[in-house]
Amino acid sequence: MRWIDRQIRPMHMPAGPDGVTYDPRLVVQTIRVANELDLVTDPVWQAAPLTKFGREEIPRLFRRGWRIRMSAREEPFALVVNISSPAWLGLISRSPEHVNLMRTDRMIVVTSGFVCTGMGPSKTFAFGLVGDAICGTRPLTAQERRKPRVPEEDLDALGGLAP
């Protein structure tokens, strides 16, 4: 198999300096994941923040998958996995946010930093989530929203003011 160029569009379009959103016309390269063994031995899979349940259940449900890399780069940075209907529901990732496998989930995006799911068999949606990761337009997780927006050094200085 060989790498194939694929144009993808983020789910959330980035904004330019003038505040207007735009289509970044992202082009990535994809190649199919051969089977479950090929999936679980992939370096992206190995580094992903998956739970034990996620590492066991997703390969068992594997139907097809794609590795994704930026054009002209050697290493893939994401996997898109299409799964069959899950019989068991459970937590597949804890970081940066808890991600539960639901009965309607059919697509899973896996990177070394986060895991997310999508309903239905639409590759377009899943690749859009990858586009969000590339553009930095992925919505903040609940944990990221709870983090203080004050820089760490300012928090330390403020802490010194307390009696």
N, C-alpha and C positions, 0 to 999 in steps of 0.2 A: 504494500500500500504506500501511497505517497501523500504528502501534505497538500491540502486543497485550500485555496484562498476563499474566504467567506466574508461578505460585508455584513456587519451587525449594527444594530441601532440600540443605544441604551434605553432602558425603560423610562428613565428620568433624564431629560436632555440637559447638558451643561449650559451655563450662562456665560456669555462673553463679557469683556470689560465694560461694554455699554449696558449690561444688564439684560440683554435680549438672549433668549435661548437659541441654540443652533444644533444642527445635526453634525456631529464630528466626522461622519463618514469613516467609521472604523473598519479596518480590514484586518482580520486575524486569519490564521491558518489552522485547519482542523485535520485530524486523522482519527479513524475509528479505533475504539478500544475493542480488541478481538473477543474477549470473554471475561468471565469472573476472575480467573487467575491473572490475566493481564491487568485488570483493574486493581486488584489488591497488592500487586507488586509495583505499581506506579509510584514514583517519588512524591507526587502531589498527594495521592491518597495516603501514603505513609505519614506525611507531615500534617495532614488535615486534623482539626480539632474534633474528631469523631468520638463518640462514646463507644463502649464495648458493644452495646446493642447495635449501634449504627454500623460498626465494622463487620458485624456478623450478618445483620439483616439485609443491608443494601446489596452485597454481592449475591445473596440467595435470590433476590428479586430482580437481578440484572437482566435487562432485555437487550440494550445496546448502549453505547457510550461514545464520547468524542473527547480527545485531548485537544486543548486549545493553547496556541502560542501566538505571540506577536510576530508579525511577518519579519523574516530574516533573523529571528532569534532561534537558538538551539533548543532551549528548555521550555517545555509546556508550563503554564502557570495555573491552569484550571482544568477541571473535568466536568462534563455535562453527562449525567447518567439518566437514562430512561429505565424505569422499573415497572414491573407488573404490580397489580393491586396488592397492597400489604395485608397480610392476615393479622399481624400483630402491630399494635400501635405503641410508640414509645419515643423516648428522647434519643435523638441521633447525634446531637452536638450540644456542648455546654458553653462554647466560647465563640465569638464574643457575646452571644446570646443563646438562650436555650431554644433549640429547634426540635419540634416534635414531628414525627412521621405520622401523617394523617391518612385516612382511607382514600381521599381524593388525590393525594400526591402521586405524580407519575414522573416528575423531573426533579433531579437534585443537582445543584451546582456545588462543586467541591473545590476549594482553594486551600492553600496552606494557612490562611488566616481566618476563613469563615466557611460555613456551610449554609445553604438556604434551599428551600423546596418550592416547587410550583405545581399547581393543580393541572390536570389534564396532560395530554401528550404533546403539547406545543413546544417545539424546539425554539421557535421565535422568542417566546417568553423567557426560556432558560438562557438563551444566548444574549437576550436583553439584560438579564441580571449580570452576566459577565461584562457587558458593555458598561454597566453602572460601576462595576469594580474598576475597570480601566479608567473611566472618566472621573472617578471619585464622587459620583452622584448617587451611590448606594445610600438609601435612607439610613439615618442613625439608628442603631439598635436601642432598646430600652436602657440597657446598661450604659451605652455611650451617652444617651440623653441625660442620665443621672449624674454623670461626671461633672465636677465643678468646671465652669468656664474660666475661672481665674487661673493664670499661670502658676505653676508649682512654686516658683521662687517668691511670688507675691503671697501665696498661702503661708509659706514659712515666715515671712516678715510679719504678716498679720498675726500669726500664732505667737510671735514674740511680744506683741502688744498686750496680750491677755495677762491679768494679774496673777 
